[in-house]
Amino acid sequence: MKLVVDLHTHTVASGHAYSTVMEMAEAAKEKGLKVLAITDHGPALPGGAHPFHFWNLRVVPKEIYGVRILRGVEANIVNSKGELDLEDELLETLDIVLAAFHPGCGYEDKGVVKNTKTMIAAMQNPNVRIVAHPGNPTFLVDAGEIIAAAKEFDVLIELNNSSLLPNTSRFGSCESCLSVATKAYKSGLDVVVSSDAHIATGVGNFNEAINLALKAGFTEERVLNSSVDKVLNFLKIKSPS
């Protein structure tokens, strides 16, 4: 399975990541990627980027080292209403918005039923395009309900490579991620495979998530980021002239 886009990466602006935009773009070029999304953590996460950071993403070139750069955020779900830590007016300026649960951001685990309702509420925000690491065992959800909502609200779920690594902060994700992936495959919902890289050497590292996708039955055609055109169409971004 060949993937040409990485839609979930972090720079030093996230507070606990270790490479610059330039370093991430250079790594993307070396890996043969065509598009790289910079999706730093929103401000609710301790050390996360200030809202001014996201307003000022307009200064980041749309192409660096021949790699198309998407300006985005991994926004935090901050309460039981599914609200995010950046205002909609700001989110509307970005190319891509991921939404996710993270500890210490205002919403803590409230059990499968409540977690599921909260995630679905976040998915109803029209700016949200992808749910990041929904297999996180710290915030277990009903995968079937999440996938049904994803289809209803035109949102995709992510298979997160970082969640499957031995050094992950989301230890124990493999089983729940496989459950999410399998149900997504059976439902006909496509997925996104992302690195969640927090350092340049991790950009474009998809191996574990690809193996999980294949195990669930996915082919390259059912993974959004196997095609630049599919990604840009899904995000409603015009191709560069």
C-alpha positions as CSV (number, residue, x, y, z in Angstrom):
1,M,0.0,0.0,0.0
2,K,1.5,3.3,-1.1
3,L,0.4,6.5,0.7
4,V,1.4,9.9,-0.6
5,V,-0.1,12.2,2.0
6,D,0.5,12.5,5.7
7,L,-2.5,14.3,7.3
8,H,-1.5,14.3,11.0
9,T,1.9,15.7,12.2
10,H,3.2,18.0,14.9
11,T,6.0,20.6,15.0
12,V,7.7,22.4,17.9
13,A,4.6,24.6,18.2
14,S,2.8,21.6,19.9
15,G,5.1,22.0,22.9
16,H,6.1,18.3,23.1
17,A,7.3,17.8,19.5
18,Y,10.8,18.4,18.2
19,S,11.0,19.6,14.6
20,T,10.2,22.7,12.7
21,V,7.9,23.1,9.7
22,M,10.9,23.2,7.4
23,E,12.4,20.0,8.9
24,M,9.0,18.2,8.6
25,A,8.6,19.3,5.0
26,E,12.1,18.2,4.1
27,A,11.4,14.8,5.7
28,A,8.2,14.5,3.7
29,K,10.1,15.2,0.5
30,E,12.7,12.5,1.4
31,K,9.9,10.0,2.0
32,G,8.3,10.8,-1.4
33,L,5.2,12.4,0.0
34,K,3.3,14.9,-2.1
35,V,1.3,16.6,0.6
36,L,2.0,17.2,4.3
37,A,-0.6,18.5,6.9
38,I,0.8,20.4,9.9
39,T,-1.7,19.8,12.6
40,D,-0.3,21.1,15.9
41,H,-2.2,20.7,19.1
42,G,-4.8,23.2,20.1
43,P,-4.3,25.5,23.1
44,A,-6.3,23.4,25.6
45,L,-3.5,20.8,25.7
46,P,-0.7,21.8,28.1
47,G,2.0,23.3,26.0
48,G,-0.2,23.5,22.9
49,A,-0.1,26.3,20.4
50,H,-1.8,29.7,21.2
51,P,-4.7,30.7,18.9
52,F,-2.5,33.4,17.4
53,H,-0.3,30.5,16.0
54,F,-3.2,29.2,14.0
55,W,-4.4,32.7,12.8
56,N,-0.9,33.3,11.6
57,L,-0.5,30.0,9.6
58,R,-1.3,32.1,6.5
59,V,2.4,33.0,6.4
60,V,3.4,29.3,5.9
61,P,4.0,28.7,2.2
62,K,1.6,26.4,0.4
63,E,4.6,24.5,-0.9
64,I,8.0,23.8,0.7
65,Y,10.6,21.6,-0.9
66,G,8.1,20.7,-3.6
67,V,5.7,19.3,-0.9
68,R,2.1,20.8,-0.7
69,I,1.6,22.1,2.9
70,L,-1.8,22.0,4.5
71,R,-2.3,24.3,7.4
72,G,-4.3,22.6,10.2
73,V,-4.9,21.7,13.8
74,E,-5.5,18.7,16.0
75,A,-8.3,20.4,18.0
76,N,-9.1,19.2,21.5
77,I,-12.6,18.2,22.6
78,V,-13.0,20.3,25.8
79,N,-16.4,19.4,27.2
80,S,-19.4,17.1,27.0
81,K,-21.0,19.3,24.3
82,G,-18.2,18.3,22.0
83,E,-16.9,21.8,21.7
84,L,-13.4,22.4,20.5
85,D,-10.6,24.6,21.9
86,L,-10.5,27.0,18.9
87,E,-13.4,29.2,17.7
88,D,-15.2,28.3,14.5
89,E,-14.2,31.6,12.9
90,L,-10.6,30.5,13.2
91,L,-11.2,26.8,12.2
92,E,-12.8,28.0,9.0
93,T,-9.5,29.6,7.9
94,L,-7.6,26.2,8.1
95,D,-7.2,23.6,5.4
96,I,-7.8,20.7,7.8
97,V,-9.3,20.2,11.3
98,L,-8.8,17.0,13.2
99,A,-10.7,16.5,16.5
100,A,-9.6,14.3,19.3
101,F,-9.8,13.5,23.0
102,H,-6.7,14.2,25.1
103,P,-6.3,14.0,28.9
104,G,-6.0,17.3,30.7
105,C,-8.0,19.3,28.1
106,G,-11.3,19.8,30.0
107,Y,-13.1,16.6,29.0
108,E,-12.0,13.4,30.8
109,D,-13.2,9.9,30.3
110,K,-16.8,9.4,31.2
111,G,-17.4,5.9,30.0
112,V,-18.3,4.5,26.6
113,V,-21.8,5.9,26.3
114,K,-20.9,9.5,27.3
115,N,-17.6,9.4,25.3
116,T,-19.5,8.3,22.2
117,K,-22.1,11.0,22.5
118,T,-19.4,13.6,23.0
119,M,-17.4,12.5,20.1
120,I,-20.4,12.5,17.8
121,A,-21.3,16.0,19.0
122,A,-17.8,17.2,17.9
123,M,-18.2,15.5,14.6
124,Q,-21.2,17.6,13.9
125,N,-19.0,20.7,13.7
126,P,-18.8,21.3,10.0
127,N,-15.2,22.3,10.3
128,V,-14.2,18.8,11.6
129,R,-13.1,16.5,8.8
130,I,-11.2,13.7,10.6
131,V,-11.5,12.1,14.1
132,A,-8.0,11.4,15.3
133,H,-7.1,8.1,17.1
134,P,-10.7,7.1,17.9
135,G,-9.3,3.7,19.2
136,N,-7.7,5.4,22.2
137,P,-8.4,3.1,25.1
138,T,-8.3,6.0,27.5
139,F,-11.5,7.3,25.9
140,L,-13.3,4.2,24.7
141,V,-16.2,4.8,22.3
142,D,-18.8,2.6,20.6
143,A,-17.1,2.1,17.3
144,G,-20.3,1.2,15.4
145,E,-22.0,4.5,16.5
146,I,-19.0,6.6,15.7
147,I,-18.7,5.1,12.2
148,A,-22.4,5.6,11.5
149,A,-22.1,9.2,12.6
150,A,-19.0,9.6,10.4
151,K,-21.0,8.5,7.4
152,E,-23.8,10.8,8.3
153,F,-21.7,13.9,8.8
154,D,-19.1,13.2,6.1
155,V,-16.2,12.7,8.5
156,L,-13.5,10.1,8.3
157,I,-11.8,8.2,11.1
158,E,-8.1,7.8,11.4
159,L,-5.9,4.8,11.8
160,N,-3.0,6.3,13.8
161,N,0.4,4.8,13.4
162,S,1.7,6.4,16.6
163,S,-1.0,4.6,18.6
164,L,0.4,1.2,17.5
165,L,4.1,1.8,18.4
166,P,5.7,0.3,21.5
167,N,6.5,3.8,22.8
168,T,3.0,5.1,22.4
169,S,1.3,7.2,25.1
170,R,-2.0,5.3,24.2
171,F,-0.8,1.9,25.3
172,G,-3.2,-0.9,24.5
173,S,-4.6,0.7,21.4
174,C,-4.1,-2.2,19.0
175,E,-7.3,-4.2,19.9
176,S,-9.6,-1.2,20.0
177,C,-8.1,0.3,16.8
178,L,-8.6,-3.0,15.0
179,S,-12.2,-3.1,16.1
180,V,-12.7,0.4,14.8
181,A,-11.0,-0.4,11.5
182,T,-12.9,-3.7,10.9
183,K,-16.3,-2.0,11.5
184,A,-15.3,0.9,9.3
185,Y,-14.4,-1.6,6.5
186,K,-17.6,-3.6,6.8
187,S,-19.7,-0.4,6.8
188,G,-18.1,0.9,3.6
189,L,-16.4,3.9,5.3
190,D,-13.0,4.8,4.0
191,V,-10.2,5.7,6.4
192,V,-7.2,7.9,6.8
193,V,-3.8,6.4,7.8
194,S,-1.6,8.9,9.5
195,S,1.8,9.0,11.2
196,D,1.0,11.4,14.1
197,A,4.7,12.3,13.8
198,H,6.1,14.4,16.6
199,I,9.6,14.5,15.1
200,A,10.8,14.7,11.5
201,T,12.0,11.1,11.4
202,G,8.4,10.0,12.0
203,V,6.9,11.8,9.0
204,G,5.4,9.3,6.6
205,N,5.8,6.3,8.9
206,F,2.7,4.3,8.3
207,N,3.8,0.7,8.6
208,E,1.9,-0.4,11.7
209,A,-1.3,1.4,10.7
210,I,-1.1,0.0,7.1
211,N,-0.7,-3.5,8.6
212,L,-3.8,-2.9,10.7
213,A,-5.7,-1.6,7.7
214,L,-4.8,-4.6,5.7
215,K,-5.8,-6.9,8.5
216,A,-9.2,-5.2,8.6
217,G,-9.6,-5.8,4.9
218,F,-8.8,-2.3,3.5
219,T,-7.1,-1.9,0.1
220,E,-5.2,1.1,-1.1
221,E,-8.3,2.4,-2.9
222,R,-10.2,2.7,0.4
223,V,-7.5,4.8,2.1
224,L,-8.0,8.5,1.5
225,N,-4.4,9.5,1.6
226,S,-3.3,7.1,-1.2
227,S,-4.2,9.9,-3.6
228,V,-3.6,13.6,-3.6
229,D,-6.7,14.3,-5.6
230,K,-8.9,12.3,-3.2
231,V,-7.4,14.3,-0.2
232,L,-7.9,17.7,-1.9
233,N,-11.4,16.8,-3.0
234,F,-12.4,15.6,0.4
235,L,-11.0,18.7,2.1
236,K,-12.6,20.9,-0.7
237,I,-9.2,22.4,-1.5
238,K,-8.5,23.5,-5.1
239,S,-5.5,21.9,-6.8
240,P,-2.6,24.3,-7.3
241,S,-2.6,25.9,-10.8
